[in-house]
Amino acid sequence: MLTPNILQTIRRNTDTILKLLPLLSFVVPFVILYLFQYVAFPPYPYYYRPYSDSFEITWKGRLFYIFFLWIASLELILYWDKLQPNRVKTVKSKRTAVFIIAILLPTIYTIISNFGGLNRKIVDWTYAIGINPGCDYMPLAVEYIVFGMLFALILWSEYGTSGLKDALISPIFLVTIGVIYSIDNIYSGGQFTPFQAFVPTTAMLAEKILNLMGYQTILSLGGSMPFLYVISQSGSGWGASIAWPCSGVESLIIYTLVILLFLRTIVPSWKQRIIYFTIGAIITYFINALRIVTIFVIAVNGGDWVKFHDFYGQLYSITWIVSYPLIIIGSRTLWTKIRSREPNAAEKQGLLNRNKPSQNVPSIP
C-alpha cells in the first residue's frame, strides 16, 4: 500500500519518472528474454539452442541491448533539460492512451514472439522463401528492428517530433543492428558485395600484423571471400575465409552512430567534428584488423577461436567505441581549463605595461 509520503514523493518527481519511462519500458522485456533465453523460442532439440547465452554473445546475440541502454541513457542525460514530456489536459486523452499502449508494446511483443509462436512462424516463412540457414536467426533480427521502431514510437508519443529528433540515435541503433543481422541471414557467407568490398584491405592489414608477430601467412584474394592461412613457429597451421561480419564492418556502422551522437552535442565546429570522426574511424578499422589477428592466433595455437569470435571478439570494438567519446570529452575539458588559465590579450598587454618603467617617475639626479 502506498503511504502518503510515497505518493507525495511520486508527485514531486513526476517529470523525472515520465522521462525515465521510455527506458523503463524495456526493462521487463529484457529481463524476460534474459531469464528465459534457455527455454523460450524456439522449441529446438536440446543440442541446438541458438539463443542460449544470447546476452553474452556479441555476434547475433542480445548483448547489444545493453549497449542500447547505454546509448539511450546518454541521450537522456545530454538532452535532459531539452526533453520535456507533452502536457495533456486530461488523463483520458488520446495522447495519454497512445503513450500507455506504446510503453506496454515491447513487453507484449516479447511474450507473443517468444511464447505465442510468432518466432516460429518467422522461421517457417523465411525458410519457405529460401533463406537457409539464416532463417534460424531471422526472429532475432526482427526483434531488434521491432524494438527500435517501438522505442521511436514511445519517444514520439512522449516528447513529440522535436524530442524524437533529439533522441533518435538509440532507436536507429537497434534498427541498424537488426538490418545488419538480416543482411547476413539473407546473404550468408559474405555474399553481400557492398560490405564485402571492405574485407580485402582489412585482411591484408591483418596479414601484415601477423607477419610482424613472427607468423608465416598465405593470403588469397581470388575468391568472393579472402582466404588467409597462418603458420606458427611450431609448424602448425590454420586457415579460414574472411567474411564482412568477421572484418568488423558492423563495428564501423555502430561507431558512426555513436560518435554522431556525441559530436553533434559536444563539438560545435564542423571542422573539428570531421577530424574527430576520421581519427576514430581509422582506429576502429585498425581494431577490427586486430580482432582478425586474434582469431587466427588463437586458432593456430589450438585455442577455442569460435568462443572468442562469438563472445569476446567484438568487445575490442565496443570498448573503444565506448571509450572514445569519453576521451573526447576529457580532452576538451582539459584543454578548456588550460585555455582559461592563459591570460587574454588585454591581460597580456597589462603585464607588458607593468614591466615597463613608468614615464611619469622622476629620475634621480
Secondary structure, DSSP 8 states (H G I E B T S, - for coil): ---HHHHHHHHHTHHHHHHHHHHHTTHHHHHHHHHTTTTSS----TT--TTTTTTT-SSSSSHHHHHHHHHHHHHHHHTTTT------S-TTSHHHHHHHHHHHHHHHHHHHHHHSSHHHHHHHHHHHTT-TTGGGGHHHHHHHHHHHHHHHHHHHHHHHHHHHHHT-HHHHHHHHHHHHHHHHHHSTTTT-HHHHTTHHHHHHHHHHHHHHTT-EEEEE-SSSS-EEEEE-TTS-EEEEE--HHHHTHHHHHHHHHHHHHHHHHH---HHHHHHHHHHHHHHHHHHHHHHHHHHHHHHHTT--HHHIIIIITTHHHHHHHHHHHHHHHHHHHHHHHHHHHS--HHHHHHHHHHHS--TTS----
